[in-house]
Amino acid sequence: MTKLSPGVVTGDEYIALIAAAKAGGYAFPAVNVTSTNTLNAVLEAAATAKSDVIIQLSNGGAQFYAGQGMPDGFRAKVLGAVAAARHAHLLAKEYGICVAMHTDHANKELIPWVEAMLDEGEKYYQANGKPLFSSHMLDLSAEPIDFNLSESARLLERMAGLGMSLEIELGVTGGEEDGVGSDLDASADNSRLYTQPEDVLQAYDRLTPIGHFSVAASFGNVHGVYKPGNVKLRPEILKNSQDLVERQHHTGKNPLNLVFHGGSGSEKAQISEAVSYGVFKMNIDTDTQFAFSQAIGKFVDANHRAFEYQIDPDDGTPYKKLYDPRKLLREAEKGVVTRLQEAFDDLGSKGKSIAG
């Protein structure tokens, strides 16, 4: 069995991580982070589950990581992502698991964000001999497919030179995340929510000669959590795409590296079905946001006087040990760790880390 050194994996190591997941019939949660607390919680969760994991930042998450008070918002989006990646490079190996560092949805307006991160990545590569990130996502699913694939090819050429991978999106994931996305009606008859296998084949033909890439192929996915029955997932679309590429290029089974967006709230049976069709990565954000915030709410409710008074006016009790931010933030981290154990179980990756 392939074994990789613990820490952030890039280049051939990232490819080996994906191959191990597909061969083993499991996938990784790709968890959006916004702070050192959320990033550390993901590392702890993965170590607890003995699973490898993907950590990612949206443009807004990266900006928050750098600080909402940073005057240049664009630079904050770039440097926040860089800071998070450096944080992971420094600490991930200490947790004894493999971590892929990724950035999430970047639409047409955010192409300069990706290019600026690549500027920083090239500096890091020159100094360290490896890329800063494992992969970036370019989400041009709202644009004509010719533009989507031409821009994807252009940026993949640059990424391939660093040993990086590119994630693209075909079809539109419903809902909205950090200002990127389409607030489409999440209904089964909305054809834009379902990727056409012919488009996936076109992407495979265009990008495979350039470098390593993955595809977020939409099969009814919607960002966020919706009441049961309002989102109609059709994982068989993924199988149809895999089968078409396999027939046309005489490849082995599941030649595409597929990504499942909008994983929060999905039915477990459909998660398992999607993984069986070559999904190696499932994004999870909404559920971990709730787990983080719910834990804080419970802590504050249980100790409400500590958040009203430094010293209790009735009996003189000092509350410093309770309103110390580390107390409630640690509870929030534990909430994320607990929720992610369910995700590792759902995706079948628990106990299957290839770090050694």
N, C-alpha and C positions, 0 to 999 in steps of 0.2 A: 504494500500500500504506500502511496506517495506520502512523504512527510515533509513539512515545510517548517522553517524556523518561525517561532512566534513573533508577532509584530505586524506591521502594515505590509501587505503583499502587493506587489506591482509586477508588470511585465509577465514573464513566463510563469511566475508564481501565482499570479491572479488567474491566468488561464488554467493552471493546474488545479486551483481551488474550485473553479467552475466545473471542470471536467470530473473532479471527484464527486461533486454534488450530483451531477447528472447521472453518473455511473451508479451512484449509491441510492438514487431515487429520493433525494431530499433537496431542500432549498434553504436559503438564508433569509432571515428578516433583514430588511434594509431600513434602518431606523433614523428618522430625521432628528437632528440635535440642534440646540440653540445656545448652549452654554457648557461650561466645564461640568456642571452638575449632571446635565442630561447625557453628555458624552461619557463621563465616568460611570454613570448608571448602566449604560449599554455595555461597557467593558466588563463591569461586575456581573451583569446578567449573563453575558456570554461565558465568562469564566465559571460561573455557577452551573450553567447548563453543559459545560464542556463542549461548546459549539463555537464554530467560527461565525463571523458576523460581518455585516456591511453597515458602515456609518456614513450618513450623507447629510448635506446641508442644502436647503433652498437658498435663494438669494436673500430673502428676508431673514432666514435663520442665521446666515453668515453675517449680515449687517448687525443683528442683535448680539452675536458673539463678540463683535468688535466694540459694541457699545452704541446705544441709540443716540448718545450725545456727541458722537464723532461728527465734526462739521461736514465733511465730504461723504455723503451717503454712498456714492459709487465706490470710493476707496474703501469704505467700511465693508461693503459687500465682498470686495476682493480680499482685503487683509483679514477679515473675520474668517473666511474660508481657509486662508493660509495658516492663520493661528490655530484653528481647529485641527488641521492636518498635521502641523508640527507637534501639537499636543499629543495626538494619537501616535505619531512616530516615536515620541519620547516615552510614552507610558504603555502602549499596547503590549509590547514584549513582556512587560512585568506581569501581565495578567495571564500569560501562557496560552494565548489563543491567536489565531490569524484574523486580521482585520483588513477589509477593503475600504478605502476612503473614496468617497464619491460625492459629486454635486448633483443636485436634483434639477427639475424642470428649468430650462433656459430657452425661452421663446425667441422670436426674431429680434425683439428689442433688447434682449439680454445676450446676444452674440458678443458684444464688446466685453461683457463680464467674463465669459468663457475665455476670450482672447487674452484678457488681462491676467486671468489665473494661469494661463499657459505661459505668459511672460514670466510670472513668478516661478512657475514650475520649471522652466528652462534654466533659470538661475540656480534653483535647487539641484537640478540634475547635474549641472556643471560642477557644483561643489560636492555632491554626494554620490554621483554615479547611478542614481535611481530617481524616478519621478516622485513628486510630492503627493500626487493623487494616483489612485489606481485607475480611475475613469471619471469622465464628465458626461453629463447628459445634455443633448441638444434636442429640444422639443419644438420641432417645426411642423407638428401635425396639423395645425390650423392653416398652413400655407399649401400652395400647390405642390404635388409630390415631386415635380422636377426641381423646384427650388429647395425643397426639403433634402433631397438626395444630393444635389450639387453642393450645398453648403456643408452637409454631413461629410461628403467626400473631401472637401477642402480642409475641414478641421481635423478629420481623421488622419490625413497625411501628416499634419503637424504633430498630432498625438502619437502616431506610430513611431515617429522618430525618437520619442521619449520612452517608448515601451508602455504606452497607455492604451486604454480601451475607450471606445465611444458607445454611449447608449443613445439610441434614437427612438422616436415614437411614431407609429403609423396608426391611423385612426385616432379618435379623440377620446381621452378619458374625461368623463363628465365631472362636473363640480369645478371648484377653484381652489388653488393652493398658492398662497403668497402672491396673489396678483397674476398668476399664470394659470391658464386653463379656460374652459368654456362651460358656462353655467347652463349646460344642456338639460333638457327634461330627461330624467333618468327613467326612460320607458323602453320596453322591449322593441318597439317599432321604430326607434330612432336609429337609422342606418349609420349615422356618423359615429356611433359608439362601437361599431363592429368593423374591424380591419378586414380588408379583402386579401386573401392569400396571394393573389397576383401582384399586389403591391409589395408584399413581403418578399416574393421572389425577385422582383425588380431591385429591391434594396440589397438582397443577397448578391445578385449579379454585379451591382455597382460597387459595393463596399468590400467584399471578400478579397479582391486582389490588393487592396490598400492596406488593410490591417484588421485587428480584432475589434469586433463590435457586438452589441446585444440589441435586441428589439423589444420595446414595450408595445406589444400588439394588443390593441383594445378588443376586449370581448364582452363589453357591457360594463366595464369598470367605472366606478364613480368615486371621486375623492370624498371622504367623510363617511359618516354612518347614517343610514336611512332605515326607516321602519321596514320590517320584513315584507318582502313581495314587491317593493318599489324598485329594486334593482334586479335586472334579469341577466345574470351571467351566462355566457355560452362558451365554456372552455373548449368545446369541440372545434371552434374556429382556430385555436392554436394547433390542434392536431391536423386540421386541413392544410394549414400553412407549412407545417413540418413535412407532411406527406408530399406536397407539391414540390418543395425544394429537393426532397429526397429522390423523387422520380426524375426530375429534370437534370440533376447533377450526379445521380447514382452514388449518393453518400450513404453513410450508415444512418441508423435511427436517430431522430431528433437532432438534425445538424444545426438548427438555430439555437442560439442562446437567448431564451425568452425571459421577459420581466413582467411581473404582475403588479400593476399600479392600483392604488385604491384598495389595499388589502384589509383595512380596518372594517370590522363588521361583516366580513364575508363568511359564508357558510363553510364549515370545515370540510364537508364532502367535496365541494367545488374547489377548495384549496388543494386538496389531495389530487383531484383530477387534473388540475392545471399543472401541478408538479410532475405528474406522470407524462405530460406532453412536452417536457423540456424546460419548464420554468425553473430557474435557479435562484431567483431573487424576488421577494415580495415586499413592497413598500408598506411600512406601517408608521403612522404619525398620529392620527386622530386618537386612537386608543391609548397610545403612550402619553399624549398630552393630558388626556382625562385621568389616567392613572397617577400622573405627577401632581395634578391640581387637586384631585380628590383626596389624596393623602394629606396635602397641606390643609384643606378644608376640615378634615377630621381632626387634625392636630389642634387647629385653632379653636374648633368647637369644644374640644375636650379641655382646653386650657384658656378659655376666653378671657379670664381676668388678667392673665399675663400679657394680653395684648391691649388691655385698657390701662393698666397701672404698672409702673416699675416696682413699686412696693404696695402691697395690699393696704388700702386705707382702713380696713376693719381690724386686721390682726397683725399688720406689719410684716407679712411674709414677703421676702424679696423674690422677684420673679426672673432675675437675670438668666438663670439656667434654662428657662423656658422660652424667653423671647430672643435668646441668642439665635441668629439666623441659621446657624449650622444645625440646630435642632429640627426646625421644620423642613429645611432643605434636605436633610438626611432622610426624613420620613418620605419626602417626595421621591428621592432616589430609590428607596426601597419599594415604593409603589411601582415604579418603572421596572425594577428588577423582577418583581412578582408577575407583572403583566407579560413581560417578555418570555417568562418560562412557558406560558401558554402558547406563544408564537413559535418558540423552538419545538414544542411538541407537535403543533399543527403542521409544521413544515418538515418534521422528521429529522431535524438536524441535531437534536439533543444527544450528547455523548459521542458525536462523530467528528470532533475537531481533528484536523490532520496536522496540527502543530506538534512538533516533537523535537 
